[in-house]
Amino acid sequence: MVEKTEHGGFWPSLYDPFRSFGTRLADWLNPATEASSGKEAYDIAMELPGVALGDVELTVDNGVLTIRGEKKTQSEKTGDTWYFSERQYGAFRRSFRLPEDADGQAASARMEDGVLHISVPKKALEQPETARKIEISKG
């Protein structure tokens, strides 16, 4: 969905750079994800190193696949001096609208080497009726 807002004057445009900051920050903190499509299924792979299997939840509702989880911090070491930490902790949530031919109810998932693999099988779409000529009877 694209949102278009009409602004007039100088002051509203001053805040434009901050409008989508929260969304960009959330995208930056979310786990890296790949999505692909094969003949039989749609596949999603999400990097979740250090996330326990019990801390991940997958749901499918109204054609939307949602992955929620949390990477919890390890026990704090007191007295240590930290020079830097590049590890990320906290909750995340990603949602993906499934294509019309995806069978979300038959989706399956497995965790392997810190990567969550989700497979959503494709289902056959109903074929539209083909045009046919109808004979007109007399009488």
Z-matrix of the N, CA and C atoms (Angstrom, degrees):
N
C 1 1.438
C 2 1.518 1 108.50
N 3 1.288 2 116.08 1 132.66
C 4 1.455 3 121.02 2 179.37
C 5 1.516 4 108.40 3 -107.31
N 6 1.300 5 114.97 4 129.01
C 7 1.456 6 119.79 5 -179.83
C 8 1.518 7 108.65 6 -103.40
N 9 1.319 8 115.45 7 128.78
C 10 1.454 9 119.96 8 178.46
C 11 1.517 10 107.85 9 -119.39
N 12 1.303 11 116.02 10 125.34
C 13 1.443 12 120.90 11 -179.94
C 14 1.514 13 108.45 12 -120.47
N 15 1.298 14 115.66 13 130.54
C 16 1.469 15 120.95 14 178.12
C 17 1.522 16 107.89 15 -88.20
N 18 1.320 17 116.98 16 129.54
C 19 1.463 18 121.50 17 177.82
C 20 1.517 19 108.33 18 -124.96
N 21 1.283 20 114.42 19 146.71
C 22 1.455 21 119.47 20 174.59
C 23 1.510 22 108.79 21 -125.45
N 24 1.281 23 117.17 22 145.85
C 25 1.450 24 120.91 23 176.28
C 26 1.521 25 113.07 24 85.52
N 27 1.321 26 115.29 25 179.78
C 28 1.461 27 122.78 26 -174.45
C 29 1.528 28 113.13 27 -82.40
N 30 1.335 29 118.34 28 -44.72
C 31 1.461 30 121.50 29 -169.71
C 32 1.522 31 115.28 30 -61.15
N 33 1.347 32 120.91 31 -44.83
C 34 1.474 33 117.58 32 -179.90
C 35 1.530 34 112.74 33 -60.46
N 36 1.338 35 118.26 34 -34.07
C 37 1.459 36 119.97 35 -177.69
C 38 1.531 37 111.89 36 -70.29
N 39 1.301 38 117.60 37 -17.38
C 40 1.454 39 121.65 38 177.83
C 41 1.531 40 110.89 39 -63.24
N 42 1.334 41 117.48 40 -31.74
C 43 1.462 42 121.94 41 -177.02
C 44 1.523 43 113.52 42 -93.20
N 45 1.316 44 119.04 43 -4.24
C 46 1.465 45 121.85 44 -177.13
C 47 1.528 46 113.88 45 -54.37
N 48 1.325 47 121.36 46 -42.44
C 49 1.469 48 119.46 47 -179.38
C 50 1.530 49 113.61 48 -61.83
N 51 1.333 50 117.82 49 -22.42
C 52 1.463 51 121.27 50 -176.48
C 53 1.530 52 113.02 51 -93.42
N 54 1.340 53 118.01 52 -8.55
C 55 1.463 54 121.49 53 -175.07
C 56 1.523 55 113.06 54 -58.23
N 57 1.308 56 118.53 55 -45.38
C 58 1.461 57 121.01 56 -175.56
C 59 1.531 58 112.23 57 -107.41
N 60 1.321 59 117.56 58 18.11
C 61 1.463 60 120.75 59 -178.57
C 62 1.523 61 112.15 60 -59.33
N 63 1.334 62 117.53 61 -44.08
C 64 1.463 63 121.02 62 -179.34
C 65 1.517 64 111.87 63 -61.00
N 66 1.323 65 117.24 64 -41.76
C 67 1.458 66 121.40 65 179.10
C 68 1.518 67 110.68 66 -65.67
N 69 1.322 68 117.21 67 -43.83
C 70 1.466 69 120.12 68 179.15
C 71 1.525 70 111.46 69 -64.90
N 72 1.319 71 117.22 70 -38.50
C 73 1.461 72 120.81 71 178.18
C 74 1.517 73 110.52 72 -64.76
N 75 1.343 74 117.63 73 -43.93
C 76 1.467 75 121.56 74 178.91
C 77 1.526 76 110.42 75 -62.26
N 78 1.332 77 118.00 76 -41.64
C 79 1.464 78 121.13 77 178.31
C 80 1.525 79 110.96 78 -62.72
N 81 1.314 80 117.47 79 -37.72
C 82 1.458 81 121.55 80 -178.98
C 83 1.527 82 110.89 81 -68.14
N 84 1.329 83 117.60 82 -35.41
C 85 1.454 84 121.51 83 -177.98
C 86 1.523 85 113.09 84 -84.86
N 87 1.336 86 119.04 85 -15.07
C 88 1.459 87 121.81 86 -179.64
C 89 1.523 88 110.99 87 -70.93
N 90 1.334 89 116.04 88 151.12
C 91 1.471 90 119.49 89 178.68
C 92 1.531 91 111.67 90 -62.99
N 93 1.330 92 115.76 91 147.31
C 94 1.463 93 121.03 92 177.92
C 95 1.529 94 109.01 93 -65.16
N 96 1.330 95 115.89 94 138.19
C 97 1.462 96 121.43 95 -174.26
C 98 1.518 97 110.37 96 -137.19
N 99 1.331 98 115.43 97 146.08
C 100 1.468 99 122.32 98 172.69
C 101 1.518 100 107.85 99 -124.59
N 102 1.321 101 116.51 100 142.15
C 103 1.467 102 121.16 101 175.07
C 104 1.520 103 107.93 102 -130.21
N 105 1.337 104 115.65 103 138.08
C 106 1.456 105 120.43 104 179.68
C 107 1.521 106 108.96 105 -145.66
N 108 1.313 107 114.73 106 169.93
C 109 1.457 108 120.94 107 -179.08
C 110 1.516 109 109.10 108 -134.17
N 111 1.333 110 115.58 109 133.18
C 112 1.461 111 121.88 110 174.75
C 113 1.516 112 108.99 111 -115.52
N 114 1.322 113 116.34 112 -170.28
C 115 1.464 114 120.16 113 -179.99
C 116 1.524 115 112.02 114 -65.44
N 117 1.339 116 116.14 115 -39.03
C 118 1.456 117 121.05 116 -171.94
C 119 1.527 118 114.82 117 -100.50
N 120 1.342 119 117.73 118 -23.26
C 121 1.461 120 118.86 119 -171.94
C 122 1.525 121 112.24 120 -156.38
N 123 1.325 122 114.43 121 163.50
C 124 1.460 123 123.05 122 169.41
C 125 1.525 124 106.29 123 -97.62
N 126 1.319 125 116.57 124 137.75
C 127 1.458 126 120.82 125 -177.70
C 128 1.515 127 110.15 126 -123.13
N 129 1.328 128 115.49 127 136.74
C 130 1.462 129 122.66 128 176.59
C 131 1.521 130 106.62 129 -126.25
N 132 1.327 131 116.66 130 131.76
C 133 1.462 132 122.41 131 176.06
C 134 1.522 133 107.56 132 -123.86
N 135 1.330 134 116.01 133 128.48
C 136 1.463 135 121.40 134 -177.65
C 137 1.523 136 108.94 135 -127.69
N 138 1.330 137 116.15 136 127.86
C 139 1.463 138 121.00 137 178.76
C 140 1.519 139 109.91 138 -75.26
N 141 1.334 140 115.53 139 120.90
C 142 1.464 141 121.04 140 179.49
C 143 1.529 142 111.61 141 -134.38
N 144 1.337 143 117.93 142 53.30
C 145 1.463 144 118.58 143 -179.62
C 146 1.527 145 110.80 144 -64.05
N 147 1.319 146 115.48 145 134.96
C 148 1.455 147 120.23 146 177.83
C 149 1.518 148 114.84 147 80.76
N 150 1.330 149 118.23 148 2.41
C 151 1.459 150 121.41 149 178.60
C 152 1.524 151 107.91 150 -97.33
N 153 1.321 152 116.23 151 125.58
C 154 1.462 153 121.08 152 179.95
C 155 1.524 154 109.81 153 -71.52
N 156 1.316 155 116.20 154 145.10
C 157 1.465 156 122.16 155 -179.66
C 158 1.530 157 111.00 156 -55.42
N 159 1.325 158 117.44 157 -38.46
C 160 1.464 159 121.23 158 179.81
C 161 1.520 160 113.96 159 -70.29
N 162 1.334 161 117.72 160 -11.37
C 163 1.461 162 121.81 161 -179.97
C 164 1.520 163 112.75 162 -98.07
N 165 1.344 164 116.97 163 12.54
C 166 1.464 165 121.76 164 179.63
C 167 1.528 166 108.36 165 -120.15
N 168 1.324 167 116.27 166 136.07
C 169 1.460 168 121.72 167 178.46
C 170 1.520 169 109.36 168 -131.08
N 171 1.322 170 117.04 169 131.16
C 172 1.464 171 123.00 170 177.24
C 173 1.517 172 108.66 171 -116.18
N 174 1.329 173 115.86 172 135.18
C 175 1.457 174 120.87 173 175.38
C 176 1.522 175 109.34 174 -137.33
N 177 1.328 176 115.52 175 152.32
C 178 1.462 177 121.93 176 172.27
C 179 1.518 178 106.36 177 -125.28
N 180 1.320 179 116.40 178 123.57
C 181 1.455 180 121.26 179 -179.32
C 182 1.517 181 109.25 180 -144.75
N 183 1.321 182 115.85 181 122.89
C 184 1.468 183 121.14 182 177.43
C 185 1.523 184 112.71 183 54.98
N 186 1.316 185 117.61 184 40.19
C 187 1.454 186 121.27 185 177.57
C 188 1.516 187 114.68 186 77.82
N 189 1.335 188 117.51 187 13.95
C 190 1.461 189 121.42 188 179.08
C 191 1.527 190 108.67 189 -120.33
N 192 1.335 191 115.62 190 122.88
C 193 1.464 192 122.30 191 176.37
C 194 1.520 193 107.42 192 -92.38
N 195 1.331 194 116.60 193 124.66
C 196 1.462 195 121.19 194 -179.40
C 197 1.522 196 109.55 195 -121.05
N 198 1.321 197 114.87 196 132.73
C 199 1.461 198 122.49 197 177.93
C 200 1.523 199 106.67 198 -115.79
N 201 1.340 200 115.96 199 120.39
C 202 1.457 201 121.30 200 177.51
C 203 1.524 202 107.98 201 -120.08
N 204 1.312 203 115.27 202 147.45
C 205 1.449 204 118.07 203 177.52
C 206 1.502 205 111.95 204 -170.01
N 207 1.319 206 114.32 205 179.19
C 208 1.453 207 119.59 206 178.81
C 209 1.518 208 109.21 207 -151.29
N 210 1.314 209 115.27 208 132.80
C 211 1.458 210 121.16 209 172.84
C 212 1.518 211 106.21 210 -100.30
N 213 1.322 212 115.14 211 113.36
C 214 1.454 213 120.47 212 -175.27
C 215 1.516 214 110.39 213 -90.21
N 216 1.337 215 115.00 214 147.99
C 217 1.463 216 120.09 215 179.67
C 218 1.519 217 109.83 216 -72.65
N 219 1.303 218 115.05 217 152.63
C 220 1.454 219 121.38 218 175.23
C 221 1.524 220 107.35 219 -79.47
N 222 1.306 221 116.83 220 174.66
C 223 1.468 222 119.54 221 179.59
C 224 1.534 223 109.60 222 -63.26
N 225 1.305 224 115.31 223 140.20
C 226 1.462 225 120.94 224 -179.10
C 227 1.521 226 110.08 225 -75.34
N 228 1.312 227 116.41 226 139.24
C 229 1.458 228 121.56 227 175.38
C 230 1.524 229 107.33 228 -97.31
N 231 1.296 230 116.37 229 121.07
C 232 1.463 231 118.96 230 179.07
C 233 1.516 232 109.54 231 -89.08
N 234 1.302 233 114.63 232 145.99
C 235 1.452 234 119.93 233 178.18
C 236 1.520 235 114.01 234 88.62
N 237 1.335 236 118.24 235 -10.89
C 238 1.466 237 120.65 236 178.74
C 239 1.524 238 110.01 237 -80.84
N 240 1.316 239 115.32 238 147.35
C 241 1.458 240 120.87 239 173.94
C 242 1.521 241 107.59 240 -99.25
N 243 1.330 242 116.49 241 122.59
C 244 1.464 243 121.23 242 -179.27
C 245 1.516 244 109.26 243 -93.82
N 246 1.329 245 116.37 244 128.17
C 247 1.447 246 120.92 245 177.12
C 248 1.522 247 110.56 246 -93.49
N 249 1.304 248 116.29 247 -37.74
C 250 1.457 249 120.91 248 172.86
C 251 1.513 250 109.08 249 -165.67
N 252 1.327 251 115.67 250 159.07
C 253 1.461 252 121.71 251 175.53
C 254 1.516 253 107.37 252 -145.15
N 255 1.314 254 116.49 253 120.58
C 256 1.462 255 121.50 254 -179.94
C 257 1.525 256 111.56 255 -105.77
N 258 1.318 257 117.01 256 3.02
C 259 1.455 258 120.65 257 -179.13
C 260 1.522 259 109.72 258 -78.23
N 261 1.321 260 115.40 259 146.86
C 262 1.456 261 121.14 260 -179.78
C 263 1.517 262 109.26 261 -112.91
N 264 1.318 263 115.50 262 139.55
C 265 1.449 264 122.35 263 177.89
C 266 1.515 265 108.12 264 -130.83
N 267 1.319 266 115.73 265 158.50
C 268 1.449 267 120.53 266 174.75
C 269 1.512 268 112.26 267 126.78
N 270 1.316 269 114.16 268 -179.66
C 271 1.461 270 121.74 269 -177.13
C 272 1.524 271 110.41 270 -84.42
N 273 1.324 272 115.58 271 151.73
C 274 1.455 273 121.23 272 175.45
C 275 1.514 274 108.74 273 -141.01
N 276 1.319 275 115.57 274 159.22
C 277 1.462 276 122.20 275 176.91
C 278 1.517 277 108.28 276 -152.89
N 279 1.316 278 116.74 277 127.54
C 280 1.461 279 122.42 278 176.34
C 281 1.513 280 107.70 279 -128.26
N 282 1.315 281 117.02 280 139.27
C 283 1.461 282 122.03 281 177.43
C 284 1.515 283 109.17 282 -126.43
N 285 1.330 284 115.04 283 142.30
C 286 1.455 285 121.52 284 -179.47
C 287 1.527 286 108.44 285 -131.94
N 288 1.326 287 117.04 286 125.16
C 289 1.460 288 120.34 287 174.56
C 290 1.517 289 107.28 288 -77.19
N 291 1.334 290 115.88 289 123.69
C 292 1.455 291 120.68 290 -177.51
C 293 1.530 292 110.26 291 -81.34
N 294 1.331 293 117.29 292 146.46
C 295 1.466 294 120.58 293 176.87
C 296 1.534 295 110.43 294 -64.25
N 297 1.297 296 115.58 295 162.41
C 298 1.464 297 122.19 296 -176.36
C 299 1.526 298 112.53 297 -58.95
N 300 1.330 299 116.89 298 -32.61
C 301 1.466 300 119.51 299 -177.54
C 302 1.532 301 113.40 300 -90.93
N 303 1.324 302 118.27 301 9.38
C 304 1.466 303 121.46 302 178.74
C 305 1.530 304 109.90 303 -85.96
N 306 1.327 305 116.19 304 137.22
C 307 1.460 306 122.05 305 178.49
C 308 1.524 307 108.38 306 -100.62
N 309 1.315 308 116.30 307 84.15
C 310 1.459 309 121.89 308 -176.73
C 311 1.512 310 113.82 309 -60.25
N 312 1.332 311 117.62 310 -29.11
C 313 1.463 312 121.08 311 -179.26
C 314 1.529 313 111.91 312 -70.87
N 315 1.321 314 117.47 313 -18.96
C 316 1.471 315 121.16 314 179.89
C 317 1.526 316 112.00 315 -104.04
N 318 1.322 317 117.91 316 13.11
C 319 1.466 318 121.51 317 -179.07
C 320 1.521 319 110.51 318 -64.60
N 321 1.330 320 115.55 319 148.75
C 322 1.461 321 121.34 320 176.99
C 323 1.523 322 108.42 321 -135.23
N 324 1.342 323 115.89 322 159.25
C 325 1.467 324 119.82 323 -178.06
C 326 1.524 325 109.21 324 -146.21
N 327 1.346 326 114.24 325 151.52
C 328 1.460 327 120.61 326 174.78
C 329 1.524 328 107.48 327 -148.55
N 330 1.335 329 115.20 328 149.78
C 331 1.464 330 121.66 329 177.93
C 332 1.519 331 107.27 330 -108.94
N 333 1.339 332 116.05 331 127.44
C 334 1.456 333 120.94 332 -179.46
C 335 1.519 334 109.81 333 -142.60
N 336 1.324 335 116.31 334 121.40
C 337 1.469 336 122.98 335 177.63
C 338 1.529 337 112.79 336 52.38
N 339 1.330 338 117.00 337 42.54
C 340 1.459 339 120.90 338 177.55
C 341 1.508 340 114.61 339 78.20
N 342 1.325 341 117.90 340 10.64
C 343 1.464 342 121.59 341 178.53
C 344 1.526 343 108.31 342 -121.45
N 345 1.332 344 115.79 343 127.07
C 346 1.457 345 121.69 344 176.32
C 347 1.528 346 107.94 345 -88.06
N 348 1.329 347 116.89 346 123.25
C 349 1.457 348 122.77 347 179.37
C 350 1.523 349 108.50 348 -110.12
N 351 1.318 350 116.84 349 122.71
C 352 1.463 351 122.22 350 179.63
C 353 1.517 352 107.82 351 -118.24
N 354 1.327 353 116.40 352 132.30
C 355 1.457 354 122.05 353 178.22
C 356 1.531 355 108.41 354 -120.93
N 357 1.322 356 115.79 355 125.90
C 358 1.465 357 121.57 356 178.56
C 359 1.523 358 107.07 357 -118.60
N 360 1.346 359 117.31 358 108.33
C 361 1.467 360 119.90 359 -177.56
C 362 1.526 361 112.10 360 -63.06
N 363 1.324 362 114.58 361 152.22
C 364 1.461 363 120.52 362 175.00
C 365 1.526 364 107.93 363 -90.13
N 366 1.309 365 115.80 364 145.58
C 367 1.460 366 120.28 365 175.52
C 368 1.519 367 108.12 366 -116.02
N 369 1.322 368 115.10 367 154.45
C 370 1.463 369 119.95 368 179.93
C 371 1.523 370 108.68 369 -71.60
N 372 1.305 371 115.70 370 129.87
C 373 1.463 372 120.16 371 176.48
C 374 1.521 373 109.43 372 -79.38
N 375 1.314 374 114.86 373 147.64
C 376 1.462 375 118.33 374 176.52
C 377 1.522 376 108.84 375 -64.95
N 378 1.314 377 114.26 376 132.78
C 379 1.457 378 119.50 377 179.78
C 380 1.526 379 109.52 378 -78.21
N 381 1.319 380 118.28 379 133.34
C 382 1.458 381 119.55 380 178.12
C 383 1.531 382 109.45 381 -67.56
N 384 1.304 383 114.46 382 149.90
C 385 1.461 384 118.55 383 178.80
C 386 1.517 385 109.40 384 -61.90
N 387 1.326 386 114.71 385 138.06
C 388 1.456 387 118.77 386 177.96
C 389 1.524 388 108.76 387 -85.57
N 390 1.287 389 114.96 388 152.55
C 391 1.467 390 119.91 389 -179.77
C 392 1.522 391 109.75 390 -67.40
N 393 1.307 392 115.21 391 140.46
C 394 1.456 393 119.62 392 176.97
C 395 1.520 394 108.75 393 -142.42
N 396 1.275 395 114.62 394 153.07
C 397 1.462 396 120.69 395 179.96
C 398 1.513 397 108.96 396 -86.46
N 399 1.314 398 116.38 397 135.40
C 400 1.458 399 121.50 398 179.33
C 401 1.530 400 107.88 399 -108.34
N 402 1.311 401 114.04 400 124.66
C 403 1.483 402 120.00 401 179.70
C 404 1.534 403 108.69 402 -75.74
N 405 1.300 404 115.16 403 141.84
C 406 1.464 405 121.60 404 177.70
C 407 1.509 406 108.28 405 -102.53
N 408 1.306 407 116.02 406 124.46
C 409 1.477 408 118.74 407 -179.42
C 410 1.542 409 109.83 408 -91.74
N 411 1.284 410 115.03 409 154.87
C 412 1.466 411 121.48 410 -177.93
C 413 1.523 412 107.51 411 -92.86
N 414 1.315 413 115.44 412 137.11
C 415 1.439 414 117.39 413 170.64
C 416 1.415 415 116.29 414 117.94
